[in-house]
Amino acid sequence: DSGKTAAKSKKKEAAAEETRAREEQHYAQTNLSPDYTFETLVEGKGNRIAAAAAQSIAENPGQGYNPFFLYGSTGLGKTHLIQAIGNQLLKNNPEAKVRYMHSDDYIRSFMSAVRTNSYDVFKQQYKQYDLLIIDDIQFIKGKDRTMEEFFYLYNHFHNEKKQLILTCDVLPTKIEDMDDRLKSRFSWGLTLELEPPELEMRVAILQKKAEIAGVSLDEQAAFFIAKHIRSNVRELEGAFKRVEARSRFLKKPIDIDLAADALQDIVAHAHKVITADLIMDQVAKYYRIKISDILGSKRTRNIARPRQVAMSLTKELTNLSLPAIGDAFGGRDHTTVMHGVKNVAKLRVEDPEIAQDYEKLLILIQN
């Protein structure tokens, strides 16, 4: 009986090994990363349309959006999104020929073909793909022969209804020293911009990372990290790795104290510690009123409006709860704070002057 069990487990191991080998070969051939899938992609305002288009391309490559041209500054998740298309297409159709590469690799393989006089092999290699994904296409600019070769490849993909996906750091028409014919063709399909993630999306990304890493991340800690790392997804992931490493080392869950500790140099460099007092001080100076007016009970508009703006800024720029903000603003009830925050949000949409005041104060307080 034990012999049967051993044979069974050996069979299982061999099957698992075979699957692993097949997957490794698959990723070596396609150059795709198994981590970049639609399941691990966090959606938000900055990438929602691009993600919807990407899913549509994975279902019907070469049909509507060809080429799919994605642009935006570094670290916003372009590579994740485009590789997710490749991974999804292969899931739907394992026979599809997919290749992901950086434009440097394309340039290198073309140069090698020039050196060894093996154009035909080079051309056939690229023409076989059903989906070709090239990251940072801007690097072929100024290289006349490479651009010309890519122009022919582009036409082949377009005529054969094979899918081409390209990324770049700027809008295609803004790429200097790029062949005009290529610039024009880049705009034939769908061109979309990826934007920096808003606060809620940054928090969701951190929560997803924590879930994948299997660590406990306190919601307030997620907000703390997200408020301090604003520029892009890559920096956010880097910050999370530091916090996660500290959490594992100390064998503690991630709370605000641990996150602040792990990121103290970033936090100190990027932002001073923002408190309710600091916000009231800046708001009072900006509106030329006294701090005692903000804390007091006067309800005239020239006092009540700045008070509500200060409360709203405190809600946005600190980790204080509504009751704690109420306490800081002269012992007010949390419902008063909530009403003030809602009112300011409404005014920022309806009144351009309030919107401008709010943006200016954000900059003044944070810098």
PyMOL commands that set and color helices and strands:
alter all, ss='L'
color gray80, all
select helices_A, chain A and resi 2-30+48-59+78-92+103-116+119-127+137-140+144-159+172-174+180-186+199-213+219-228+233-250+256-262+264-270+276-287+291-295+301-317+322-328+334-350+352-366
alter helices_A, ss='H'
color red, helices_A
select strands_A, chain A and resi 68-71+98-102+131-135+163-168+190-193
alter strands_A, ss='S'
color yellow, strands_A
deselect
rebuild
show_as cartoon
